[in-house]
């Protein structure tokens, strides 16, 4: 099984967020199976930004931020550098979603290319895709 993970979901594995329990449950299930994890090249920068935002807003300590980043880096996530085709797919996804920027679109393009499931903690993004009836797009909130 191939899964593309977003930065918020990964961060929630090591920082307490409202959906952390669901993220933990998913990760345990995925690890019981043969699962390959992927993320687009922007993933490391987004992950650091998520963690830094939590530290900046005093939701976690600076020490906890460093520890969370260290733990996230230990996860076996293959970061994929885009080629021209993947960038074009990202641009198309951003157009489809009506987004000004193509950050979310890069995750979707990668999942589409790999025929992988995409899991996100971004409920807004998930809702924007519900009408498109893409069964490979999932929100961590689906897990109760």
Secondary structure, DSSP 8 states (H G I E B T S, - for coil): -EEEE-HHHHHTTTS--TTHHHHHHHHHHHHHS--EEEEETTHHHHHHHHHHHHHHTTSS-HHHHHHHHHHHHTS-EEEE---HHHHHHHHHHHHHHT-SS-HHHHHHHHHHHHT-EEEES-HHHHHHHHTTT-TTEEEGGG--
